Amino acid sequence: MHNVLVKILKTLGIIAAILVVLFVIAIFIVESPTIQNKVMKRATAMLTEKLGRRVEVEKVNISLIRQSVGLYGVEIGDKETPPVLQLERLEFGFELLPLLHKRIVVEDAKIEGVEASWISQTKKGPMDNQAIIRKVIASIDGEQSDVNIQGFHYRTDNHLPRKNENKPKHGAFDPGHFDIMANMKLRIDTISKDTLVGQLLECKAQDTLMGFDIRDLHAKIQTNYKKADIQDLTLQQGNTVLNVLEAELTLPSKKEERTLAFTTGTITARTQLRDIARTFAPPLEYFELSLNLTLHMSMANKQMAFRDIHVTTDDGKLQIDANGDLLKTQPKDSLDLRFHIDHMTAKSGIAEEIINQFSVKKLMMKQLRVLGAISYVGNLNILYKKERFNGVIQTNTGAINANITHDGMDKWMSGRVVTKGFDLGKTMDIKVLRTIDCTADFKIDISKPRTAEKRRLKGGKLPICTVNATVDDCIFEGLHFRHLTADIDSDCAEAIGHLRKNGRIRDLYCTFTFTDTDDMHKMKISKPGIKFHLPVKRSKK
């Protein structure tokens, strides 16, 4: 037994000695410059053949002692015919023993100085793209990999003026001029030709020119490259935090004639709208009022649906319940976004607080306070540079049925309001006037250049507008008056109105003027008159 054990030990010793000698020889052969140059040429030829593009490598370093392979000065493609991909350094570490079984097991990888450039075709012409990555560090444990991407920089240039150039009210978002800096950490749990399971652990990104400032972005992702499931997505920008519990996406593919589609679970958000001001809407620059939002979203056939929208302020003074549909976005002048407001409640004071979030001239704020709590049920339609409202507004002084258009292209606000039993006297502080039933058509100039020029010439605090109304019934000094017509023309300094009541044999008329909507009780009535005429024949029914 002793002799057998000795022979086994001697045999193992001899095998070990031979392996050591072979390893030393392998190190000497593989790490020699001649062999490594041959390996570099062979690797370059194989990559060129596989990629179908020119591949150049300045240097290859294979070290069996450090168990690593490094490629330096890699360039793929021609500068004259992009895309071009350049790498200063690509290095990965491997396990030595699996090589004896013709298996490659990578333990870690480092990439430095990645630069890619290419040209994409857009509707506005060719656009240059450039992506730079300072460093990528990956550690691999079995199927799981942790990837740290540092100094990612993505730029685009369509060689056209920025969309908001000389347009101070336009947001800075412009895909033709991205300039994004980012750092991110990923965890890849499983990756194969038909499956990817992983997590975006951390992402911080900025485009200072455009106004993006993503301080945190993380999510869990699983995809077969046709569909993707996303869970626990969180995005934070400034004072805005958005959470998506789950979402399912169908990924687009021209080859398979598949368009982007998705559905989400509950989306929750807490936001201050100023966070998106620079990017999308500069007038929101001072909007610091915090809003809480929940909704569900979906998209199919290039149309989006927003369901179960609920918006509220922290104090509950503002509450909105709505549903919406984005029916068309392209071409941009065909934009069609529709919301049905199931219920909106704005308690006393919140409407004024919201208006004060904007740096605009504030008119008729006194009347707004008198209206008190406001509720609204109706529709909002957002078109290209135009918004339309139609619905019923309930206030402390009565109800208003409104159909209003805000025309951002021609800079007019116009529409029709219908009231029944509305206390106009209380609203406008005209004590001799009480409730009114009327239909009024109006048109208000909202062009800053036009109104500024008129105010420069005439001064004044009034809106520049015209109103044409039919009064079915009103109470004035305790008396009922019916079937009146009224028209008002305001030039910002003075509003001149004409009131007329047509009768069978006589017409009554007068003129009234005012200069400040906050002092309507100072309204002046002049030129009263009466006109007799032959009896008007009434049609027989």
Secondary structure, 3 states (H helix, E strand, C coil): CHHHHHHHHHHHHHHHHHHHHHHHHHHHHHCCHHHHHHHHHHHHHHHHHHHCCCEEEEEEEEECCCCEEEEEEEEEEECCEEEEEEEEEEEEEECCHHHHHCCCCEEEEEEEEEEEEEEEEECCEEEEEEEEEEEEEEEEECCEEEEEEEEEEEEEECCCCCCCCCCCCCCCCCHHHCEEEEEEEEEEEEECCCCEEEEEEEEEEEECCCCEEEEEEEEEEEECCCEEEEEEEEEEECCEEEEEEEEEEECCECCCCECCEEEECCEEEEEEHHHHHHHHCHHHCCCCCEEEEEEEEEEECCEEEEEEEEEEECCCCEEEEEEEEEEECCCHHHCEEEEEEEEEEECCCHHHHHHCCCCCCCCCHHHHHHHCCEEEEEEEEEECCEEEEEEEEEECCEEEEEEEEEECCCCEEEEEEEEEEEEHHHHHCCCCEEEEEEEEEEEEECCHHHHHHHHHHHCCCCCEEEEEEEEEEEEECCEEEEEEEEEEEEECCCEEEEEEEECCCEEEEEEEEECCHHHHHHCEEEEEEEEECCCCCCCCC
